[in-house]
Every structure is written in structure tokens, then in C-alpha cells.
Amino acid sequence: MIPSRQPLKGMRELYPPEKRVEEHIVDGIRGAGAAYGFEEYEAPVLEPLELFLAKSGTELAREQSYNFLDKGGREIALRPELTPSLARMIAAAGELVLPVRWMSFPDCFRYEKPQRGRVREFLQFNLDVLGTDDPSAELEVFLVLRRIMRTFAVPETHYRIRYSSRTLASAALGGAGLGPEEIARALPLIDRRDKMPGSDWESWVVETLGPEHGAAVVEYSRCDSPDSRWLERVAGGTTAMEEIRRFSGMLARTGIDTAAFDPGVVRGLDYYTGIVFELSDTGSGNRRAICGGGRYDDLVGLFGGRRISGVGFGLGILTLQLFLETYGLIPAGIASRPPADVFLAAFSEEQRGFVLRLAEDLRDAGVSVETDVSGRGLRKQFTLAEKRGIDRIVVIGPEETATGRVTVRCGAGREGIETDLASLAGVLG
Amino acid sequence: MIPSRQPLKGMRELYPPEKRVEEHIVDGIRGAGAAYGFEEYEAPVLEPLELFLAKSGTELAREQSYNFLDKGGREIALRPELTPSLARMIAAAGELVLPVRWMSFPDCFRYEKPQRGRVREFLQFNLDVLGTDDPSAELEVFLVLRRIMRTFAVPETHYRIRYSSRTLASAALGGAGLGPEEIARALPLIDRRDKMPGSDWESWVVETLGPEHGAAVVEYSRCDSPDSRWLERVAGGTTAMEEIRRFSGMLARTGIDTAAFDPGVVRGLDYYTGIVFELSDTGSGNRRAICGGGRYDDLVGLFGGRRISGVGFGLGILTLQLFLETYGLIPAGIASRPPADVFLAAFSEEQRGFVLRLAEDLRDAGVSVETDVSGRGLRKQFTLAEKRGIDRIVVIGPEETATGRVTVRCGAGREGIETDLASLAGVLG
């Protein structure tokens, strides 16, 4: 039987031009994180299913994950997200200097219906600060996000970091008369706010929670600032209120103009407890949030041992790529970048040994070199170099081996720069 | 229930110091491949099980792989190796400029008993040249291997690339009277040669294959050069013989002194058809081959369509790391490298805003900066910087904000270099 030429649906399969684009994005992000002292770590792709059942909620763990029994009869899962593994690693580490600033680029897996920006295997970027309750940690995380956007030259008008607070939502809705269970019912409704027309959403909320509580939730969702009068009335003087106002003030003083308070941000994951946020396109081209995150207070403590609070986010590499492509922010040259700096062509069979040694010398000097390995004639070597997009060619013939002088041509037949072998690497470098 | 703090056995979990070492190795390898024009690609972690059943042999595909039914009832597997996916991608690609020089760093999975250098989740390096039958491709692959070893300053006495040829084995054993089925039985025996004492192995071979054929296999296994008299007698004049001699001559002329002919190299994978090779430690510290590969003629063709021959190898990143560690070839500074170039400390709460802005300016200039995000006092900021191993500290106090002059100290309390803010990035860079 001939096996299929297609990968499984939604899997991450990248040919070199696509991989170069992904790498461009990953390198930019890595540089932004490293600027703040974030260090990379690596967690396993396979984890005990219980890890996600305990942390991510049942839907993500059981329905949306690839999970199965291993040969030892243990329930295991391909990670649908990284954070539970991070919490495990932090809990298991002996001595750690806090705060921990860690980042990672995990390959994650979710069994969902593939659509634009949503695939079954996806590379993610995760960044977390653990070991401080201070909102300076949130601020630093927002600075990293701004730096990532600047790295890719994204104008500030094109994206927004919307933030809110789960503690505030609880305080405000509690102040407006909702009990803990009603608040727990309300949050997922708020999370759906931007997924339907506003009036439909409001009727739905009122229908689901009853007129009084529904009206409170609608009021809450309309607050566009931590200083809103309604918020002051229901949650004024609470710690949650003070915290969000302090954070909002820090953002303003730091000049993070792309951040905006938005009570509609809730985030689906169960483990968030404080400030939550999303980075998204201000235009209509990309509906999915590029990044989402927040503060979690109890994640590490669930493994037993001391409580370590943290704040972090996950950012979809493909989602960011689609966003950058929407605005033409991925330079065209990246996908088509040639694989080598120079093509070294042999005039005839006799010069092949010389070419090979010269190529090695150039590589020693940091120049990447392609040579023919198929016994092609000179003309076909030119064609090969051209097809590769390598625009500098050096031909080695009997004269070159005798005199030690060579010509670097930009494309076959064109004028070139003459140089001696000792200076060649410098000319090409 | 408290979930376990341990990852599943044999999984790849790396704390930042370990990740830095892995990255050091990956970067070195990537640079060696790029010097020859190899381009990176990415294949899925999850593949249809049939892909490996068709390519890798039943044992690897079914017993040694993690495989399961997905929610659609399809048999899928976590890749135990990359090559079948590569072959699929080559077959599915429309236009490709041949030869293709591709490399990748796949995360692979095998359900095996973990031991030194063998884990269940492992990062591998794969490099392949496809689209030429010329042994110049094998030669280039050997050059890449030599360059990888040089990148890590491995003395040539510490490793050897042993090579052989499956075609030659068939021709020689055929010439010595073995039929195709007997040759197929003999190859796995030869593969076991170095895993037991020589005399035990010889008796075992004679016992298994009978005195006449057993003796031929023993004779073959003793040939230490393609010019051996016994080889000449049984395979002289065959294409396989000419090919291996030509290749051996190319290696000698190119000065690849670490390569040696060794008929004991067979490689377990079914798809190799021509020259096969292994790179291994010449000492006794690391028994497992660091890298293994060879030429495959029919891999791509199995997907239907045209035949594309290739040569490539897989190299275990952890295996290479253990090898380098054995010889002290991983600089101690890599694991303990500090996360940032400088620690910017605030003298008191008042300077925090200034510190934050200055830190951003330095990051814009390419300097990585850690600042406090936990509201620590000055002394505790010094302690933090010291624990992080960041040996350059700049304290911002009232004088610094007033005069714009700062001092870069190497460790708290020591003498420092005074400079103005405009020159600070230059001093630190």
C-alpha cells in the first residue's frame, strides 16, 4: 500500500521557506524576552493526563487533548498547553532564585476542528514571571509584549493589550449582589461578549441570569476604565479595585499606550486568579487573540509545598504570523533567502578537489558555500546557483588554480570583483 | 489529589542551565550545516502509523513507538524517527531544486527502557542530501560531521566515522556463496558484532549460518579495507566494489582521516541500500553511536512518482552531549551564564520610574537588563544580582538622576567605571 503524501490534518509541517519565516518570528520573540533576562526551559510534550485534569479544566484536558493509554496502562496526554508543566517544574525545583523569569517555545497539541489560525499542532511562546505578587511583574510582561511588537515594527494602532481582573470582576459583581456561584456562572458569559452582537449578548445575559443580576453583568461589561462610576459604586475601597487602579496608573506612567482596561477579558483557563489580558488585532482581519495570559496564585502550590504566585502568557506563533502577514510586516526576502553566501563552481572535473578545499577554507572563515555534488558541467552549475537564488558565483578553472586569483560574479556572465584567494572570504563576508 | 512532581520517565525536561547546554550544541550543529547550504524544515510530531510501518520496519513502528487511535479512530504515532516524514515531504513537494540539502531538529519518541544516552523523548539532528547518486553527497555529509566535531573542538583521535556498504555486503557474501535470504539473515548478525566478545560472536555466526556461510561472514567482518584480498576475491569487479573504493579514495584525498572502512557497520533500519556509516567515540565511555546514517534509494519512490536517492543521518543531541561531557568539551560557563548583561538597581522607591525607562533605553540598544519587580530594598537588589551571577550593577539614586552620571560596578561595593547615560549602553555592550 502506498502511504499518503499528506500529513495528518492540522499538523505543523514546514518547508524551508515557511520554516525561515517561523524562525524569523521565534528569533525576534526570543530576543525580546532575553532583553529582560528571561531564560529558556523545556518541558515534555507527553505528560500524565492528571496534570491537565488538575490544572487546565476537564474540557481542555480530556476532550481537546490527544490522550491515550501508554504501554504501561497509564493515561497520558500530548500537552494542550505548557503552564501546568511549568508549575510542576517550579514545584519540583530545589533552590530557585525568585522571581523566576522563564520562557519557552513549546509544540502543543489540541484535537480541534482546524480553521484560520487554529491548527492541531502549534508552536507557542510562553513567558512567565514567578515569585512576586507585585504588579511590576505584570508591567514587565506588558513591556515584553510591546517589545515583541516593536521588534516586528507593528504600529501601535494595529494592536491592543486589553486587560481586566478576575478579582475585580468578583468584587464588582459581588458588590452588585451576585453570590459566588452566580459569579462563576457570569464569567463565561462575559467571556463570550465579543463573539456576538452586543444587543443579542445583553438579552442572553439577562435571560440566563435574571433581570437584576443580568443587568449588573451588563453594567460591568460596559465599564471602560477602572475609574468608572459604576465600578466605584460596587467595588470602591476593595483591594481588587486599588490593585487595578495602581496597575492602570503604572501603565499610564510607563507610556504603554496600547493597553486598555476591558472587563470583557476573562480568559477561559481555570487557574487565573488576578489580572488577565489579551493582545489582539485592532483591525478585523484576525479575530483570535494573538496572546492571552494573566496572574495565577495557586498553580504551583497545588503540587504541595509553598505558594508561588506568577503571571504569564501564551502567544501563538502562527497567530502572530498571520497578524504580521495581514499588515505586510514579514519582509519578503525572508522566505526566499538563499541557502548560501556563494556558489563555488568547478570549471571542469579537474578542479573539483581544489573547489572542495577552497570551500572548506571559506566555511572555516564563516562563509556559507554551496558546491556541486552531482558532477554537473559548468553551465548546469550556473543554472543551479541561479535556481537557488545564490547571486554570487566564483568559478575555479585552470587559470584560477594557477594564479590564485579569482573573480566574484553576481550572476553568471556579469562583471565581477577580482581578488586573490587569501582575501576571498573578506570580499564575500 | 496532588499530581506528581515528576515528569513521565525518560521525558525531555530541561531547566535553564540544561537548556543552555542543549542550545549550545544545537547552535553549533546548525552552524555547521548552514556552512554547506543546508536549510531547516519541520515535520509533524504526529504521523499516521502506516508511514512508519511502511518505512521503518514493524518493530520500530509498532513496538517501539508511542501509537494510539485518535478520536477519529485513526492509528497514529508519535514519530520514532524523522526520515519517513522527510521522504513524504519530498514526494509531496511540487518543484524542488535538486539536490535538496535539508536539516531538522526533531523531537522524537520511543517507548524503550531508559538508560544512559537512551531516553523516551529525544531531540535529534537530521541532515539529508537528496537527488543525487554521486558519492560526493556522502563526502559532503562526512565533511559536515567533521565540521560539527571541529565546532566543539573534538580532537580527531576521540571519534571515528566507520562506514561500510550494504551493496558491498550483498555482493561479497553473494560472491562467497550466500543466497539473498541468507544474506538477509547474515546482516543482523554482523550488526551485533561489536556487542559481544569476538570469539563468542564468531561461534554464534557459524552456529546460526552453518560452517561454510558462517566462515564467509566472519571473513567479511574481518576486512578492514575495501582493498582487502578476501573482498577482491569474492566481489572484485562488481559495481559495489568500485563504488566503495572510489568513495574511500575520495575520503583519503579530502583528508578525512577520521573515517575508516568497517564491515561491522550495517545499521538497523530497513531503508538503507548503499553506503552506511556511524560516528562513535573511540574511547570506552560512550558505547552508543553518536550518529548513524546511510544512503537510501527507494524511500521517496515508495510514495509513488519518481525515484529520488538520498543520503542522510540522524544524530542524538543528548548522545553528543554525553560524549562532549566525557571529554570536558562543554565550557563550564555555558550552564551558568547569567541571564542579563547588567542589573539596574533603584536606590529607593523614587527612582523606580527612572530605572524602568533607562532599562528600556538600554534594551533598545541591545543590552539585556534585569531590574527588580518585587519592591526590594537596595541591599536585597545587590543580593539578587549576585545570586543571578550578573556581575555588573548600576545603581540609580538621586545623584544619578540629577547629574546623569552613573557608575558601572562589577559586584556590589567594588570600584566601577563612571560614565554618562548616553554612553552607558556602549560601556555595557
Interface residues (C-beta under 8 A of the other chain):
Chain A: M1 I2 P3 S4 R5 Q6 P7 L8 M11 R12 E13 L14 Y15 P16 E18 K19 R20 E22 E23 A34 A35 Y36 G37 F38 E39 E40 Y41 E42 A43 P44 V45 L46 E47 P48 E50 L51 A54 K55 Y66 F68 L69 D70 K71 R74 I76 L78 S85 R88 M89 A91 A92 A93 V97 L98 P99 R101 W102 D107 F109 Y111 R120 E121 V129 G131 T132 D134 S136 A137 L139 E140 L143 R147 R253 T254 L302 F303 G304 P339 A340 R352 G353 L356 R357 E360 R363 V367 S368 V369 E370 T371 D372 V373 S374 G375 L384 K387 R388
Chain B: M1 I2 P3 S4 R5 Q6 P7 L8 M11 R12 E13 L14 Y15 P16 E18 K19 R20 E22 E23 A34 A35 Y36 G37 F38 E39 E40 Y41 E42 A43 P44 V45 L46 E47 P48 E50 L51 A54 K55 Y66 F68 L69 D70 K71 R74 I76 L78 S85 R88 M89 A91 A92 A93 V97 L98 P99 R101 W102 D107 F109 Y111 R120 E121 V129 G131 T132 D134 S136 A137 L139 E140 L143 R147 R253 T254 L302 F303 G304 P339 A340 G353 L356 R357 E360 R363 V367 S368 V369 E370 T371 D372 V373 S374 G375 L384 K387 R388
